[in-house]
Amino acid sequence: AVCVVPHGLEVRDEPFDVPLARAVGFFGRHEPYKGLGVLAGAMPRVWSVRPEVRLRVAGAGASALPISDSRVDHLRGYLPEREVGPFLAGASLMALPYTQASQSGVGSIAIGSGVPVVASRIGGLPDLVLDESYLAEPGDEQGLAEVLLRHLDDDLAVRRRVISELARPKSWDAVGKLALAEYERALRALSC
C-alpha cells in the first residue's frame, strides 16, 4: 500500500490583507517551463479591461521577461526569504502559468500566506487552487487572462478559505499527524 504525505507548509494564522492596488505576482526561477511568456501574453488582455493592474515579477534565469510596460515591476535576481512576505502581501493573485510541472514551491508558499493561486491545469498545480475557476490550460494566454480577471478582486473571505481549505491541511502539524498515523498503521500491519 502507498500513502502520499504532502510536504509541510508554514501557514499564517491570518492571511495577508487584500492589497489596495491590484497586482498579479510571479516569482522564482525564470525557466521556459514556468510560462513567463504566457503570462506576458495574457497581461495586455488583462490591461485592456483593467488598465490599473500591476504585474510584479521577481527572479532571474534562462527566460527573459518578454514584456516592457510601465505597469511591470521586475525585481531581477533571487528574492531573499525576508522579502518573500512583503512580495506576497502586495499580490492580489499569484500566477503559475507553467507549461510543464509536477508541483510548485512558490504556489505552496503563496497559499500558506492566503494569497489565491491561478495556475495551469497540469501536474499537481490544481491542488493549489480553490476550485476549477482558478485554472487555465497550459499555454492559453486568453484563458489565463480570463482567469486573472475573474479573480483579481477576490476578497479577504477568499483568502481565509485559501488558508483553511488549502494550506491548513498541509501545515506541518497536519502533515506530522498524517505521517504518524501512517507509521502506526504500518506497524500494526507488521505485528499481525
N, CA and C atoms as a LAMMPS dump frame, in Angstrom:
ITEM: TIMESTEP
0
ITEM: NUMBER OF ATOMS
576
ITEM: BOX BOUNDS ff ff ff
-5.0000000000000000e+02 5.0000000000000000e+02
-5.0000000000000000e+02 5.0000000000000000e+02
-5.0000000000000000e+02 5.0000000000000000e+02
ITEM: ATOMS id mol type element x y z
1 1 1 N 0.841 -1.179 0
2 1 2 C 0 0 0
3 1 3 C 0.883 1.237 0
4 2 1 N 0.377 2.253 -0.652
5 2 2 C 1.1 3.516 -0.754
6 2 3 C 0.267 4.602 -0.107
7 3 1 N 0.91 5.447 0.645
8 3 2 C 0.252 6.607 1.244
9 3 3 C 1.049 7.843 0.845
10 4 1 N 0.363 8.842 0.347
11 4 2 C 1.023 10.088 -0.025
12 4 3 C 0.881 11.053 1.141
13 5 1 N 2.008 11.496 1.654
14 5 2 C 2.03 12.501 2.711
15 5 3 C 2.575 13.772 2.078
16 6 1 N 1.783 14.849 2.051
17 6 2 C 2.253 16.072 1.398
18 6 3 C 3.426 16.701 2.142
19 7 1 N 4.158 17.517 1.44
20 7 2 C 5.225 18.302 2.052
21 7 3 C 4.564 19.335 2.957
22 8 1 N 5.112 19.566 4.121
23 8 2 C 4.521 20.516 5.06
24 8 3 C 4.694 21.967 4.629
25 9 1 N 3.785 22.811 5.114
26 9 2 C 3.805 24.24 4.807
27 9 3 C 3.822 25.067 6.073
28 10 1 N 4.479 26.21 6
29 10 2 C 4.32 27.237 7.023
30 10 3 C 3.009 27.944 6.691
31 11 1 N 2.115 28.047 7.668
32 11 2 C 0.798 28.637 7.414
33 11 3 C 0.572 29.793 8.384
34 12 1 N 0.235 30.944 7.825
35 12 2 C -0.083 32.109 8.655
36 12 3 C -1.407 31.874 9.39
37 13 1 N -1.524 32.442 10.585
38 13 2 C -2.798 32.372 11.316
39 13 3 C -3.892 33.111 10.558
40 14 1 N -3.55 34.264 10.027
41 14 2 C -4.464 35.071 9.228
42 14 3 C -3.783 35.39 7.905
43 15 1 N -4.542 35.435 6.822
44 15 2 C -3.921 35.763 5.532
45 15 3 C -3.5 37.229 5.48
46 16 1 N -2.616 37.526 4.541
47 16 2 C -2.314 38.93 4.263
48 16 3 C -3.602 39.622 3.84
49 17 1 N -3.733 40.892 4.204
50 17 2 C -4.877 41.668 3.737
51 17 3 C -4.842 41.773 2.218
52 18 1 N -5.996 41.996 1.625
53 18 2 C -6.071 42.219 0.181
54 18 3 C -5.388 43.558 -0.109
55 19 1 N -4.431 43.583 -1.02
56 19 2 C -3.763 44.861 -1.309
57 19 3 C -4.732 45.844 -1.974
58 20 1 N -4.557 47.117 -1.675
59 20 2 C -5.424 48.14 -2.269
60 20 3 C -5.23 48.216 -3.774
61 21 1 N -3.973 48.174 -4.227
62 21 2 C -3.684 48.201 -5.662
63 21 3 C -3.648 46.758 -6.16
64 22 1 N -4.424 46.457 -7.185
65 22 2 C -4.483 45.093 -7.714
66 22 3 C -3.181 44.768 -8.448
67 23 1 N -2.659 43.565 -8.173
68 23 2 C -1.396 43.147 -8.783
69 23 3 C -1.368 41.634 -8.94
70 24 1 N -0.813 41.204 -10.054
71 24 2 C -0.561 39.792 -10.316
72 24 3 C 0.897 39.538 -9.974
73 25 1 N 1.163 38.509 -9.159
74 25 2 C 2.529 38.196 -8.761
75 25 3 C 3.058 36.956 -9.457
76 26 1 N 4.36 36.943 -9.68
77 26 2 C 5.076 35.797 -10.25
78 26 3 C 6.485 35.872 -9.712
79 27 1 N 6.96 34.824 -9.032
80 27 2 C 8.361 34.84 -8.624
81 27 3 C 8.957 33.448 -8.676
82 28 1 N 10.271 33.442 -8.752
83 28 2 C 11.008 32.189 -8.84
84 28 3 C 11.94 32.201 -10.036
85 29 1 N 12.558 31.061 -10.285
86 29 2 C 13.461 30.937 -11.426
87 29 3 C 12.701 31.184 -12.72
88 30 1 N 13.294 31.965 -13.592
89 30 2 C 12.7 32.237 -14.9
90 30 3 C 13.186 31.168 -15.877
91 31 1 N 12.476 30.072 -15.893
92 31 2 C 12.791 28.97 -16.794
93 31 3 C 11.65 28.828 -17.789
94 32 1 N 11.939 28.348 -19.01
95 32 2 C 10.902 28.27 -20.036
96 32 3 C 9.621 27.55 -19.587
97 33 1 N 9.75 26.46 -18.822
98 33 2 C 8.567 25.689 -18.431
99 33 3 C 7.637 26.428 -17.472
100 34 1 N 8.111 27.52 -16.879
101 34 2 C 7.273 28.258 -15.923
102 34 3 C 6.285 29.198 -16.599
103 35 1 N 6.364 29.339 -17.914
104 35 2 C 5.335 30.056 -18.66
105 35 3 C 5.319 31.567 -18.493
106 36 1 N 6.473 32.152 -18.219
107 36 2 C 6.519 33.609 -18.086
108 36 3 C 6.069 34.289 -19.382
109 37 1 N 6.374 33.68 -20.521
110 37 2 C 5.917 34.224 -21.805
111 37 3 C 4.405 34.163 -21.94
112 38 1 N 3.798 33.127 -21.398
113 38 2 C 2.331 33.009 -21.419
114 38 3 C 1.718 34.127 -20.583
115 39 1 N 2.287 34.37 -19.403
116 39 2 C 1.798 35.452 -18.547
117 39 3 C 1.977 36.801 -19.229
118 40 1 N 3.135 37.008 -19.866
119 40 2 C 3.376 38.261 -20.59
120 40 3 C 2.369 38.439 -21.723
121 41 1 N 1.976 37.351 -22.368
122 41 2 C 0.97 37.428 -23.429
123 41 3 C -0.438 37.664 -22.896
124 42 1 N -0.694 37.232 -21.669
125 42 2 C -2.026 37.419 -21.075
126 42 3 C -2.231 38.84 -20.553
127 43 1 N -1.169 39.481 -20.105
128 43 2 C -1.332 40.783 -19.442
129 43 3 C -1.925 41.876 -20.327
130 44 1 N -1.572 42.01 -21.619
131 44 2 C -2.245 43.036 -22.431
132 44 3 C -3.765 42.825 -22.494
133 45 1 N -4.216 41.573 -22.445
134 45 2 C -5.648 41.285 -22.419
135 45 3 C -6.242 41.73 -21.085
136 46 1 N -5.502 41.498 -19.996
137 46 2 C -5.95 41.97 -18.68
138 46 3 C -6.017 43.49 -18.688
139 47 1 N -4.966 44.138 -19.189
140 47 2 C -4.909 45.596 -19.192
141 47 3 C -5.968 46.237 -20.077
142 48 1 N -6.442 45.515 -21.083
143 48 2 C -7.497 46.081 -21.936
144 48 3 C -8.797 46.268 -21.152
145 49 1 N -8.965 45.498 -20.081
146 49 2 C -10.158 45.586 -19.234
147 49 3 C -9.851 46.314 -17.928
148 50 1 N -8.687 46.054 -17.373
149 50 2 C -8.278 46.615 -16.077
150 50 3 C -6.893 47.255 -16.214
151 51 1 N -6.814 48.456 -16.779
152 51 2 C -5.502 49.066 -17.047
153 51 3 C -4.703 49.412 -15.791
154 52 1 N -5.329 49.419 -14.634
155 52 2 C -4.629 49.79 -13.404
156 52 3 C -3.849 48.638 -12.767
157 53 1 N -4.058 47.424 -13.234
158 53 2 C -3.432 46.243 -12.628
159 53 3 C -1.923 46.251 -12.866
160 54 1 N -1.17 45.915 -11.826
161 54 2 C 0.281 45.811 -11.91
162 54 3 C 0.675 44.348 -12.129
163 55 1 N 1.817 44.139 -12.722
164 55 2 C 2.433 42.823 -12.816
165 55 3 C 3.724 42.91 -12.026
166 56 1 N 3.84 42.102 -10.962
167 56 2 C 5.011 42.09 -10.092
168 56 3 C 5.758 40.779 -10.313
169 57 1 N 6.981 40.884 -10.829
170 57 2 C 7.789 39.709 -11.153
171 57 3 C 9.114 39.809 -10.407
172 58 1 N 9.522 38.691 -9.804
173 58 2 C 10.826 38.634 -9.143
174 58 3 C 11.509 37.334 -9.545
175 59 1 N 12.79 37.438 -9.849
176 59 2 C 13.557 36.251 -10.192
177 59 3 C 14.442 36.486 -11.393
178 60 1 N 15.176 35.476 -11.734
179 60 2 C 16.067 35.519 -12.891
180 60 3 C 16.256 34.096 -13.382
181 61 1 N 16.749 33.972 -14.595
182 61 2 C 17.006 32.647 -15.148
183 61 3 C 17.124 32.695 -16.645
184 62 1 N 16.926 31.549 -17.261
185 62 2 C 17.131 31.396 -18.7
186 62 3 C 16.109 32.161 -19.536
187 63 1 N 14.914 32.383 -19.007
188 63 2 C 13.868 33.082 -19.761
189 63 3 C 13.832 34.551 -19.374
190 64 1 N 13.894 35.403 -20.38
191 64 2 C 13.758 36.84 -20.136
192 64 3 C 12.276 37.167 -20.019
193 65 1 N 11.969 38.243 -19.32
194 65 2 C 10.592 38.713 -19.23
195 65 3 C 10.272 39.406 -20.549
196 66 1 N 9.419 38.789 -21.399
197 66 2 C 9.192 39.318 -22.747
198 66 3 C 8.118 40.407 -22.811
199 67 1 N 8.168 41.356 -21.89
200 67 2 C 7.192 42.439 -21.903
201 67 3 C 7.84 43.662 -21.276
202 68 1 N 7.562 44.802 -21.859
203 68 2 C 8.064 46.063 -21.324
204 68 3 C 6.88 47.002 -21.204
205 69 1 N 6.543 47.371 -19.981
206 69 2 C 5.388 48.226 -19.731
207 69 3 C 5.601 48.905 -18.385
208 70 1 N 5.153 50.118 -18.263
209 70 2 C 5.34 50.855 -17.002
210 70 3 C 4.583 50.214 -15.839
211 71 1 N 3.646 49.302 -16.128
212 71 2 C 2.887 48.627 -15.069
213 71 3 C 3.565 47.349 -14.584
214 72 1 N 4.755 47.081 -15.106
215 72 2 C 5.504 45.887 -14.711
216 72 3 C 6.622 46.29 -13.748
217 73 1 N 6.614 45.661 -12.582
218 73 2 C 7.7 45.823 -11.61
219 73 3 C 8.513 44.533 -11.667
220 74 1 N 9.755 44.616 -12.127
221 74 2 C 10.578 43.416 -12.272
222 74 3 C 11.794 43.515 -11.372
223 75 1 N 11.799 42.734 -10.33
224 75 2 C 12.946 42.603 -9.427
225 75 3 C 13.824 41.505 -9.997
226 76 1 N 14.916 41.874 -10.631
227 76 2 C 15.786 40.877 -11.248
228 76 3 C 16.688 40.245 -10.193
229 77 1 N 16.717 38.939 -10.181
230 77 2 C 17.575 38.221 -9.251
231 77 3 C 16.772 37.466 -8.213
232 78 1 N 17.487 36.767 -7.375
233 78 2 C 16.915 35.941 -6.321
234 78 3 C 16.151 36.816 -5.329
235 79 1 N 14.975 36.366 -4.924
236 79 2 C 14.174 37.068 -3.923
237 79 3 C 14.538 36.484 -2.558
238 80 1 N 15.275 37.237 -1.723
239 80 2 C 15.661 36.705 -0.41
240 80 3 C 14.428 36.358 0.43
241 81 1 N 14.589 35.376 1.296
242 81 2 C 13.471 34.891 2.103
243 81 3 C 12.785 36.016 2.873
244 82 1 N 13.552 36.973 3.381
245 82 2 C 12.964 38.071 4.152
246 82 3 C 12.071 38.985 3.293
247 83 1 N 12.211 38.897 1.969
248 83 2 C 11.421 39.737 1.073
249 83 3 C 10.223 39.008 0.465
250 84 1 N 10.117 37.712 0.709
251 84 2 C 9.013 36.933 0.148
252 84 3 C 7.677 37.399 0.732
253 85 1 N 7.604 37.573 2.047
254 85 2 C 6.364 38.028 2.686
255 85 3 C 5.876 39.354 2.126
256 86 1 N 6.724 40.394 2.104
257 86 2 C 6.285 41.661 1.514
258 86 3 C 5.868 41.541 0.04
259 87 1 N 6.579 40.683 -0.715
260 87 2 C 6.212 40.476 -2.117
261 87 3 C 4.796 39.89 -2.204
262 88 1 N 4.538 38.846 -1.411
263 88 2 C 3.213 38.222 -1.415
264 88 3 C 2.135 39.167 -0.906
265 89 1 N 2.47 39.982 0.083
266 89 2 C 1.49 40.92 0.645
267 89 3 C 1.013 41.921 -0.408
268 90 1 N 1.832 42.175 -1.42
269 90 2 C 1.456 43.112 -2.469
270 90 3 C 0.774 42.467 -3.664
271 91 1 N 0.517 41.159 -3.601
272 91 2 C -0.077 40.447 -4.741
273 91 3 C -1.542 40.126 -4.477
274 92 1 N -2.384 40.456 -5.433
275 92 2 C -3.796 40.059 -5.372
276 92 3 C -3.924 38.575 -5.649
277 93 1 N -3.105 38.103 -6.571
278 93 2 C -3.08 36.703 -7.001
279 93 3 C -1.641 36.305 -7.275
280 94 1 N -1.352 35.026 -7.15
281 94 2 C -0.057 34.506 -7.573
282 94 3 C -0.307 33.668 -8.821
283 95 1 N 0.408 33.968 -9.896
284 95 2 C 0.226 33.268 -11.171
285 95 3 C 1.261 32.164 -11.331
286 96 1 N 0.783 30.983 -11.685
287 96 2 C 1.632 29.833 -12.002
288 96 3 C 1.235 29.34 -13.394
289 97 1 N 1.64 30.065 -14.447
290 97 2 C 1.223 29.715 -15.812
291 97 3 C 2.115 28.674 -16.465
292 98 1 N 2.548 27.688 -15.7
293 98 2 C 3.521 26.702 -16.158
294 98 3 C 3.016 25.946 -17.385
295 99 1 N 3.968 25.594 -18.248
296 99 2 C 3.646 24.763 -19.41
297 99 3 C 4.011 23.305 -19.15
298 100 1 N 4.857 23.066 -18.147
299 100 2 C 5.202 21.728 -17.667
300 100 3 C 5.398 21.856 -16.158
301 101 1 N 4.869 20.902 -15.403
302 101 2 C 5.059 20.972 -13.953
303 101 3 C 4.548 19.715 -13.286
304 102 1 N 5.111 19.434 -12.134
305 102 2 C 4.548 18.409 -11.272
306 102 3 C 4.049 19.053 -9.984
307 103 1 N 4.698 20.153 -9.572
308 103 2 C 4.313 20.868 -8.355
309 103 3 C 4.938 22.26 -8.389
310 104 1 N 4.701 23.055 -7.326
311 104 2 C 5.301 24.385 -7.244
312 104 3 C 5.502 24.787 -5.793
313 105 1 N 6.758 25.006 -5.43
314 105 2 C 7.05 25.527 -4.102
315 105 3 C 6.531 26.938 -3.929
316 106 1 N 6.603 27.745 -4.985
317 106 2 C 6.095 29.118 -4.941
318 106 3 C 4.592 29.113 -4.634
319 107 1 N 3.866 28.221 -5.281
320 107 2 C 2.426 28.133 -5.03
321 107 3 C 2.132 27.733 -3.599
322 108 1 N 2.916 26.82 -3.059
323 108 2 C 2.727 26.398 -1.671
324 108 3 C 2.979 27.549 -0.711
325 109 1 N 4.014 28.327 -0.961
326 109 2 C 4.303 29.484 -0.121
327 109 3 C 3.159 30.484 -0.202
328 110 1 N 2.63 30.703 -1.403
329 110 2 C 1.527 31.661 -1.584
330 110 3 C 0.294 31.232 -0.796
331 111 1 N -0.114 29.97 -0.908
332 111 2 C -1.335 29.563 -0.196
333 111 3 C -1.119 29.572 1.308
334 112 1 N 0.108 29.331 1.764
335 112 2 C 0.397 29.416 3.187
336 112 3 C 0.221 30.823 3.735
337 113 1 N 0.25 31.809 2.837
338 113 2 C 0.031 33.21 3.206
339 113 3 C -1.387 33.667 2.896
340 114 1 N -2.19 32.765 2.315
341 114 2 C -3.568 33.108 1.988
342 114 3 C -3.744 33.779 0.639
343 115 1 N -2.681 33.86 -0.155
344 115 2 C -2.78 34.505 -1.472
345 115 3 C -3.332 33.483 -2.462
346 116 1 N -4.456 33.799 -3.107
347 116 2 C -5.021 32.854 -4.076
348 116 3 C -4.063 32.61 -5.241
349 117 1 N -4.055 31.376 -5.715
350 117 2 C -3.201 30.967 -6.83
351 117 3 C -4.062 30.742 -8.06
352 118 1 N -3.576 31.262 -9.184
353 118 2 C -4.124 30.979 -10.509
354 118 3 C -3.071 30.127 -11.194
355 119 1 N -3.461 28.981 -11.745
356 119 2 C -2.465 28.044 -12.254
357 119 3 C -2.909 27.371 -13.543
358 120 1 N -1.93 26.738 -14.173
359 120 2 C -2.21 25.887 -15.325
360 120 3 C -2.765 24.558 -14.829
361 121 1 N -3.638 23.992 -15.626
362 121 2 C -4.219 22.678 -15.318
363 121 3 C -3.198 21.616 -15.747
364 122 1 N -2.2 21.406 -14.874
365 122 2 C -1.116 20.492 -15.213
366 122 3 C -0.47 19.975 -13.924
367 123 1 N -0.047 18.731 -13.937
368 123 2 C 0.64 18.15 -12.787
369 123 3 C -0.15 18.307 -11.501
370 124 1 N 0.543 18.677 -10.43
371 124 2 C -0.085 18.865 -9.125
372 124 3 C -0.559 20.283 -8.88
373 125 1 N -0.463 21.173 -9.868
374 125 2 C -0.859 22.568 -9.666
375 125 3 C -2.334 22.735 -9.284
376 126 1 N -3.259 21.923 -9.819
377 126 2 C -4.651 22.069 -9.39
378 126 3 C -4.866 21.875 -7.881
379 127 1 N -3.928 21.212 -7.2
380 127 2 C -4.038 21.056 -5.747
381 127 3 C -3.801 22.366 -5.008
382 128 1 N -3.327 23.397 -5.71
383 128 2 C -3.01 24.678 -5.089
384 128 3 C -4.088 25.736 -5.309
385 129 1 N -5.191 25.355 -5.949
386 129 2 C -6.246 26.333 -6.234
387 129 3 C -7.527 25.951 -5.505
388 130 1 N -8.368 26.964 -5.265
389 130 2 C -9.614 26.729 -4.547
390 130 3 C -10.61 25.902 -5.348
391 131 1 N -10.698 26.169 -6.637
392 131 2 C -11.624 25.419 -7.479
393 131 3 C -11.229 25.58 -8.94
394 132 1 N -11.97 24.936 -9.81
395 132 2 C -11.667 24.917 -11.251
396 132 3 C -11.596 26.314 -11.873
397 133 1 N -12.283 27.279 -11.296
398 133 2 C -12.312 28.621 -11.89
399 133 3 C -10.959 29.323 -11.802
400 134 1 N -10.019 28.757 -11.057
401 134 2 C -8.671 29.322 -10.925
402 134 3 C -7.681 28.671 -11.884
403 135 1 N -8.158 27.807 -12.774
404 135 2 C -7.275 27.071 -13.677
405 135 3 C -7.434 27.514 -15.128
406 136 1 N -6.307 27.516 -15.84
407 136 2 C -6.283 27.759 -17.282
408 136 3 C -5.495 26.617 -17.918
409 137 1 N -5.738 26.374 -19.171
410 137 2 C -4.98 25.341 -19.879
411 137 3 C -3.549 25.828 -20.096
412 138 1 N -2.568 24.945 -20.027
413 138 2 C -1.18 25.349 -20.249
414 138 3 C -1.003 26.026 -21.61
415 139 1 N -0.332 27.166 -21.614
416 139 2 C -0.055 27.888 -22.853
417 139 3 C -1.183 28.756 -23.365
418 140 1 N -2.325 28.775 -22.714
419 140 2 C -3.504 29.514 -23.181
420 140 3 C -3.52 30.935 -22.603
421 141 1 N -2.971 31.887 -23.354
422 141 2 C -2.888 33.275 -22.895
423 141 3 C -4.268 33.881 -22.642
424 142 1 N -5.198 33.66 -23.576
425 142 2 C -6.551 34.202 -23.417
426 142 3 C -7.238 33.597 -22.191
427 143 1 N -7.131 32.283 -22.04
428 143 2 C -7.736 31.624 -20.88
429 143 3 C -7.134 32.106 -19.576
430 144 1 N -5.817 32.299 -19.547
431 144 2 C -5.159 32.804 -18.35
432 144 3 C -5.65 34.214 -18.041
433 145 1 N -5.761 35.066 -19.053
434 145 2 C -6.256 36.43 -18.834
435 145 3 C -7.661 36.402 -18.237
436 146 1 N -8.518 35.53 -18.752
437 146 2 C -9.886 35.438 -18.234
438 146 3 C -9.905 35.013 -16.77
439 147 1 N -9.056 34.048 -16.418
440 147 2 C -8.993 33.588 -15.029
441 147 3 C -8.467 34.708 -14.125
442 148 1 N -7.423 35.404 -14.564
443 148 2 C -6.895 36.513 -13.773
444 148 3 C -7.965 37.575 -13.552
445 149 1 N -8.661 37.956 -14.605
446 149 2 C -9.715 38.973 -14.479
447 149 3 C -10.834 38.507 -13.55
448 150 1 N -11.174 37.24 -13.612
449 150 2 C -12.255 36.695 -12.775
450 150 3 C -11.919 36.8 -11.287
451 151 1 N -10.617 36.715 -10.944
452 151 2 C -10.252 36.617 -9.532
453 151 3 C -9.436 37.784 -8.981
454 152 1 N -9.2 38.825 -9.772
455 152 2 C -8.412 39.962 -9.296
456 152 3 C -9.01 40.626 -8.055
457 153 1 N -10.309 40.58 -7.928
458 153 2 C -10.964 41.261 -6.813
459 153 3 C -11.395 40.301 -5.708
460 154 1 N -10.796 39.115 -5.651
461 154 2 C -11.099 38.199 -4.552
462 154 3 C -10.872 38.924 -3.232
463 155 1 N -11.788 38.705 -2.295
464 155 2 C -11.757 39.447 -1.034
465 155 3 C -11.083 38.667 0.089
466 156 1 N -11.13 39.224 1.285
467 156 2 C -10.486 38.607 2.438
468 156 3 C -11.128 37.268 2.781
469 157 1 N -12.417 37.125 2.53
470 157 2 C -13.079 35.837 2.795
471 157 3 C -12.468 34.737 1.926
472 158 1 N -12.14 35.048 0.684
473 158 2 C -11.488 34.069 -0.193
474 158 3 C -10.109 33.718 0.36
475 159 1 N -9.382 34.718 0.808
476 159 2 C -8.049 34.47 1.37
477 159 3 C -8.136 33.583 2.616
478 160 1 N -9.162 33.783 3.413
479 160 2 C -9.339 32.918 4.586
480 160 3 C -9.659 31.486 4.165
481 161 1 N -10.401 31.324 3.083
482 161 2 C -10.673 29.976 2.556
483 161 3 C -9.386 29.323 2.063
484 162 1 N -8.519 30.103 1.426
485 162 2 C -7.238 29.564 0.963
486 162 3 C -6.476 28.989 2.152
487 163 1 N -6.446 29.735 3.252
488 163 2 C -5.757 29.259 4.459
489 163 3 C -6.437 27.999 4.999
490 164 1 N -7.761 28.061 5.189
491 164 2 C -8.451 26.946 5.866
492 164 3 C -8.589 25.707 4.986
493 165 1 N -8.885 25.868 3.704
494 165 2 C -9.166 24.724 2.837
495 165 3 C -7.935 24.153 2.142
496 166 1 N -6.961 25.005 1.849
497 166 2 C -5.786 24.541 1.108
498 166 3 C -4.542 24.414 1.981
499 167 1 N -4.257 25.44 2.762
500 167 2 C -2.983 25.471 3.483
501 167 3 C -3.003 24.671 4.784
502 168 1 N -4.017 24.865 5.62
503 168 2 C -4 24.184 6.927
504 168 3 C -3.927 22.662 6.802
505 169 1 N -4.622 22.045 5.842
506 169 2 C -4.479 20.582 5.708
507 169 3 C -3.061 20.146 5.321
508 170 1 N -2.231 21.098 4.873
509 170 2 C -0.847 20.791 4.503
510 170 3 C 0.146 21.43 5.473
511 171 1 N -0.348 21.942 6.595
512 171 2 C 0.545 22.554 7.581
513 171 3 C 1.466 21.482 8.147
514 172 1 N 2.561 21.902 8.751
515 172 2 C 3.491 20.942 9.339
516 172 3 C 2.794 20.092 10.397
517 173 1 N 1.904 20.7 11.195
518 173 2 C 1.176 19.927 12.211
519 173 3 C 0.309 18.842 11.57
520 174 1 N -0.454 19.225 10.545
521 174 2 C -1.345 18.273 9.887
522 174 3 C -0.549 17.157 9.208
523 175 1 N 0.542 17.527 8.539
524 175 2 C 1.373 16.54 7.852
525 175 3 C 2.036 15.606 8.866
526 176 1 N 2.47 16.157 9.992
527 176 2 C 3.067 15.33 11.039
528 176 3 C 2.082 14.306 11.583
529 177 1 N 0.846 14.73 11.832
530 177 2 C -0.18 13.808 12.33
531 177 3 C -0.487 12.719 11.306
532 178 1 N -0.564 13.103 10.039
533 178 2 C -0.823 12.126 8.98
534 178 3 C 0.316 11.112 8.886
535 179 1 N 1.551 11.604 8.916
536 179 2 C 2.704 10.699 8.825
537 179 3 C 2.734 9.752 10.026
538 180 1 N 2.485 10.273 11.216
539 180 2 C 2.479 9.44 12.412
540 180 3 C 1.393 8.362 12.327
541 181 1 N 0.202 8.741 11.879
542 181 2 C -0.89 7.774 11.741
543 181 3 C -0.525 6.682 10.733
544 182 1 N 0.148 7.046 9.652
545 182 2 C 0.541 6.053 8.652
546 182 3 C 1.618 5.11 9.187
547 183 1 N 2.564 5.628 9.956
548 183 2 C 3.575 4.767 10.567
549 183 3 C 2.922 3.795 11.558
550 184 1 N 1.979 4.309 12.348
551 184 2 C 1.284 3.434 13.302
552 184 3 C 0.496 2.351 12.574
553 185 1 N -0.143 2.709 11.466
554 185 2 C -0.88 1.73 10.666
555 185 3 C 0.068 0.666 10.123
556 186 1 N 1.206 1.092 9.638
557 186 2 C 2.181 0.15 9.083
558 186 3 C 2.72 -0.781 10.172
559 187 1 N 2.973 -0.242 11.348
560 187 2 C 3.454 -1.082 12.452
561 187 3 C 2.411 -2.109 12.887
562 188 1 N 1.158 -1.679 12.935
563 188 2 C 0.087 -2.631 13.276
564 188 3 C -0.001 -3.746 12.236
565 189 1 N 0.156 -3.404 10.974
566 189 2 C 0.091 -4.399 9.907
567 189 3 C 1.262 -5.382 10.004
568 190 1 N 2.417 -4.908 10.44
569 190 2 C 3.585 -5.786 10.583
570 190 3 C 3.474 -6.715 11.778
571 191 1 N 2.757 -6.311 12.802
572 191 2 C 2.683 -7.115 14.026
573 191 3 C 1.61 -8.196 13.976
574 192 1 N 0.894 -8.28 12.904
575 192 2 C -0.174 -9.293 12.778
576 192 3 C 0.352 -10.67 12.537
